[in-house]
Amino acid sequence: MGLFQSFNISASGMTAQRFRTDVIAENIANINTTRNEKNVPYRRKIVTFQEKSVTPFSEYYSTSRNKLIGNGVKVTSVQEDRTTDLVLKYDPSHPDADENGYVYYPNVNTVTEMTNLIDATRAYEANVTAFQASKSMAQAGLQVGGR
């Protein structure tokens, strides 16, 4: 595995977790959005990751041993959470209340979102640590080679 590949793997992890953090922030920001541009309540969004595929050049270049090495991660989709029900609250004074006085609120749970945010933050920090370790090894290698 090349040195720059380890940098790329860590960087892809940081990018993916940063994107996940942005989506979580969007979910929290829309916790009370009862009507979006389509006149329906906001639905929580979920980010899905997948391992990056091997580039065609590296397929020709790599040996069978290198095929077991990862290539980083990428965001494959951002989907609305359709499995969790919207929250139904009685509030007849709300402008979006139905004829019975009920309002549909987004399916965003603050505890779930904060837990996901902590997870994304720790994954980001782990990638930063791996990146720093790779950088330290590269610097040590340059110092040994320069002596």
Buried (B, 14 or more C-beta within 10 A) or exposed (E): EEEEBBBBBBBBBBBBBEBBBEBBEBBBEBBEBBEEEEEBBBBBBBBEBEEBEBEEEBEEEBEEEBEEBBBBBBBEEBEEBEEBEBBEEEEEEBEBBEEEEBBBBBBBBEEBBEEBBEEBBEBBEBBBEBBEEBBEEBEEEEEEEEE
